[in-house]
Amino acid sequence: MAGVELLPKEYGYVAIVLVLYCFLNFWMAAQVGNARKRYKVFYPTMYAIEAENKDANLFNCVQRGHQNSLEMMPMFFMLMILGGIRHPLICASLGVVYSIGRFFYFKGYATGDPTKRFTIGKYGFLAMLGLMICTISFGVNMLIA
């Protein structure tokens, strides 16, 4: 496995956190599926219309919580993968904080009151900032090395 031996041993934690986030994503997707049944919003409808469904806001909040997590996932993965090369333990730790924040972001959003997504979920954004700093450090180190 050429190249893998160049990664720090602790990089395994980065990989584990990324897989754990995949499980979180599967769980959120299942919650959307359950909400589709509960609120009678059938495929291919992405978002319910309030004029047609009295529970549209509740469903849309569940859907939006997952959708936002999907929108952020490529940036999270890229920052974890690159920043983790230089700072694997810090990135893995920040990845755990981000994942926990995403869980609570989703749970808060799914209440039907979007403002509740930030109660604990806001800490995920701080973790993302930390991942950006780690990735910048990696990039700068590559330029001067």
Contacts in CASP RR format, 6 or more apart in sequence:
PFRMAT RR
TARGET T0000
AUTHOR 0000-0000-0000
METHOD contacts of the structure
MODEL  1
MAGVELLPKEYGYVAIVLVLYCFLNFWMAAQVGNARKRYKVFYPTMYAIE
AENKDANLFNCVQRGHQNSLEMMPMFFMLMILGGIRHPLICASLGVVYSI
GRFFYFKGYATGDPTKRFTIGKYGFLAMLGLMICTISFGVNMLIA
7 85 0 8 1.000
7 88 0 8 1.000
8 85 0 8 1.000
8 88 0 8 1.000
10 88 0 8 1.000
10 89 0 8 1.000
10 92 0 8 1.000
11 84 0 8 1.000
11 85 0 8 1.000
11 88 0 8 1.000
12 88 0 8 1.000
12 92 0 8 1.000
13 88 0 8 1.000
13 89 0 8 1.000
13 92 0 8 1.000
14 80 0 8 1.000
14 81 0 8 1.000
14 84 0 8 1.000
14 88 0 8 1.000
14 91 0 8 1.000
14 92 0 8 1.000
16 92 0 8 1.000
17 80 0 8 1.000
17 91 0 8 1.000
17 92 0 8 1.000
17 95 0 8 1.000
17 96 0 8 1.000
17 99 0 8 1.000
18 77 0 8 1.000
18 80 0 8 1.000
18 81 0 8 1.000
20 96 0 8 1.000
20 99 0 8 1.000
21 73 0 8 1.000
21 76 0 8 1.000
21 77 0 8 1.000
21 95 0 8 1.000
21 98 0 8 1.000
21 99 0 8 1.000
21 102 0 8 1.000
24 69 0 8 1.000
24 99 0 8 1.000
24 102 0 8 1.000
24 103 0 8 1.000
25 66 0 8 1.000
25 69 0 8 1.000
25 70 0 8 1.000
25 73 0 8 1.000
28 65 0 8 1.000
28 66 0 8 1.000
28 69 0 8 1.000
28 106 0 8 1.000
29 66 0 8 1.000
31 62 0 8 1.000
31 66 0 8 1.000
31 106 0 8 1.000
31 110 0 8 1.000
32 62 0 8 1.000
32 63 0 8 1.000
32 66 0 8 1.000
35 41 0 8 1.000
35 58 0 8 1.000
35 59 0 8 1.000
35 62 0 8 1.000
35 63 0 8 1.000
35 110 0 8 1.000
36 42 0 8 1.000
36 43 0 8 1.000
36 59 0 8 1.000
38 55 0 8 1.000
38 59 0 8 1.000
39 48 0 8 1.000
39 53 0 8 1.000
39 55 0 8 1.000
39 56 0 8 1.000
39 58 0 8 1.000
39 59 0 8 1.000
40 53 0 8 1.000
40 55 0 8 1.000
41 48 0 8 1.000
41 53 0 8 1.000
41 56 0 8 1.000
41 59 0 8 1.000
46 63 0 8 1.000
47 56 0 8 1.000
47 59 0 8 1.000
47 60 0 8 1.000
47 63 0 8 1.000
47 64 0 8 1.000
48 55 0 8 1.000
48 56 0 8 1.000
48 59 0 8 1.000
48 60 0 8 1.000
49 56 0 8 1.000
50 56 0 8 1.000
50 57 0 8 1.000
53 59 0 8 1.000
57 112 0 8 1.000
58 112 0 8 1.000
61 109 0 8 1.000
61 110 0 8 1.000
61 111 0 8 1.000
61 112 0 8 1.000
61 113 0 8 1.000
61 114 0 8 1.000
62 109 0 8 1.000
62 110 0 8 1.000
62 112 0 8 1.000
64 109 0 8 1.000
64 114 0 8 1.000
65 105 0 8 1.000
65 106 0 8 1.000
65 109 0 8 1.000
65 110 0 8 1.000
65 117 0 8 1.000
66 106 0 8 1.000
68 105 0 8 1.000
68 109 0 8 1.000
69 102 0 8 1.000
69 105 0 8 1.000
69 106 0 8 1.000
72 102 0 8 1.000
72 128 0 8 1.000
75 128 0 8 1.000
76 95 0 8 1.000
76 98 0 8 1.000
76 128 0 8 1.000
76 131 0 8 1.000
78 135 0 8 1.000
79 91 0 8 1.000
79 128 0 8 1.000
79 131 0 8 1.000
79 132 0 8 1.000
79 134 0 8 1.000
79 135 0 8 1.000
80 91 0 8 1.000
80 95 0 8 1.000
80 131 0 8 1.000
82 135 0 8 1.000
82 138 0 8 1.000
82 139 0 8 1.000
83 91 0 8 1.000
83 131 0 8 1.000
83 134 0 8 1.000
83 135 0 8 1.000
83 137 0 8 1.000
83 138 0 8 1.000
84 90 0 8 1.000
84 91 0 8 1.000
84 92 0 8 1.000
84 134 0 8 1.000
84 135 0 8 1.000
84 138 0 8 1.000
85 138 0 8 1.000
86 134 0 8 1.000
86 137 0 8 1.000
86 138 0 8 1.000
86 139 0 8 1.000
86 141 0 8 1.000
87 134 0 8 1.000
87 137 0 8 1.000
87 138 0 8 1.000
90 130 0 8 1.000
90 134 0 8 1.000
91 131 0 8 1.000
91 134 0 8 1.000
94 127 0 8 1.000
94 128 0 8 1.000
94 130 0 8 1.000
94 131 0 8 1.000
94 134 0 8 1.000
95 127 0 8 1.000
95 131 0 8 1.000
97 123 0 8 1.000
97 124 0 8 1.000
97 126 0 8 1.000
97 127 0 8 1.000
98 124 0 8 1.000
98 127 0 8 1.000
98 128 0 8 1.000
98 131 0 8 1.000
100 120 0 8 1.000
100 123 0 8 1.000
100 124 0 8 1.000
101 120 0 8 1.000
101 121 0 8 1.000
101 122 0 8 1.000
101 123 0 8 1.000
101 124 0 8 1.000
101 127 0 8 1.000
102 121 0 8 1.000
102 124 0 8 1.000
104 117 0 8 1.000
104 119 0 8 1.000
104 120 0 8 1.000
104 121 0 8 1.000
105 117 0 8 1.000
105 118 0 8 1.000
105 120 0 8 1.000
105 121 0 8 1.000
105 124 0 8 1.000
106 117 0 8 1.000
108 116 0 8 1.000
108 117 0 8 1.000
108 119 0 8 1.000
108 121 0 8 1.000
109 116 0 8 1.000
109 117 0 8 1.000
END
